[in-house]
Amino acid sequence: MFDDLKTQIKSGARVLNVSGLTSISAKAYAIARLRAETGKRIALITSSNSELENWSADIAFFSRLVGGSETEVIALPSFEADPYSGVSPHAETQELRALALWRLAKGGGDVVVMSARSVFQRTVEPKEMRAMGADIVRDRDIPPEKLTEQLAAVGYRREDPILGPGQFSVRGGIVDVWPPDAASPYRIEFFGDTVDSIRVFDPQTQLSIEQVKASLIAPMREQRLSPADMKDWAFFAEERFANEKFRRNLKDRTDLAADGETYSGWEFLLPLSRPLTGSVFEFLDDHLLVIDEPAEIEQNIVSLFDHLERSYRAVAEGGDIGLPVEELFFDAEAVR
């Protein structure tokens, strides 16, 4: 089977069908071996977020078994929250999505495993995603106030002292920050605008563990947001939802946004002023695209779009505000 697949892939075949594999483990083995024997990066689409962990663990295990080396497997979940419920996506999902997209934008990922819904979900473009992270290098200039503004804009919370990933603190010329993919936080000391030292430290004892020359700080969410962005949104929202029936629900949001503050569910309304123009496919290079159980995924997508359209109509008819489905998701035909 693998010899035939390799031959067809190298000959430029566009679509290949593989049958007879029933369990995630068997399919993961096939993907790991395909990766090892072709050297190709692979993007796998599976039905839901609930399967991502098992897929990722099995592919990583079999990759070591058949390839003899570590394979970077990136899991890209989708937002499970209904965009018309007025509820923000779960913080952990936002973190995982941002980290996955940032790693892909930086050229990482031998295998990326993503849910079908994440393929249809609009996002930012790779160049914007790359700019949302920070590369901190010793002896390089970056104003500390610029760094802290960026950390806040990409989802970090200011806490003193920091106790977990996604937090930062500022004391004089020292910035502590804990990226989501780091086992321990970093202490960045500045001399003016120059990074003087970077140390990994123990958050419990506050003692240094080691000095490093550079640190990569990934974003905590995939949309950059500042108080100015919220004020801009309030202005555009007043124009878009000028109809009297939206007044009460609009005011609940614009009162907060005009002060530069967020509200629950802002992630699904910000594209009004900052449209999402990117797709997951822009983050993929020459990946082999593998679709697990395509008929099942097709049916799930049909059901998803039907649900989203009904939710949007209900919200609009009920006087609440929401963006049309096409401003948040690509339609099925465009993705196909």
ABEGO torsion letter per residue (X at the ends): XAAAAAAAAAAGBABBBBBGBABAAAAAAAAAAAAAAAGBBBBBBBABAAAAAAAAAAAAAAAAAAAGBBBBBBBBBBBABBAAAGBBBBAAAAAAAAAAAAAAAAGBEABBBBBAAAAABBBBBAAAAAAABBBBBBGBBBBAAAAAAAAAAAGBBBBOBBABBGBBBBBEABBBBBBAABABBBBBBBBEABBABBBBBBAAAGBBABBBABBBBBBABABBBBAAAAAAAAAAAAAABABAAAAAAAAAAAAAAAAGBBBBGAAAAAAAABBBABBAAAABBABBBBBBGAAAAAAAAAAAAAAAAAAAAAAAAAGBBBBBAAAABBBAAAAX
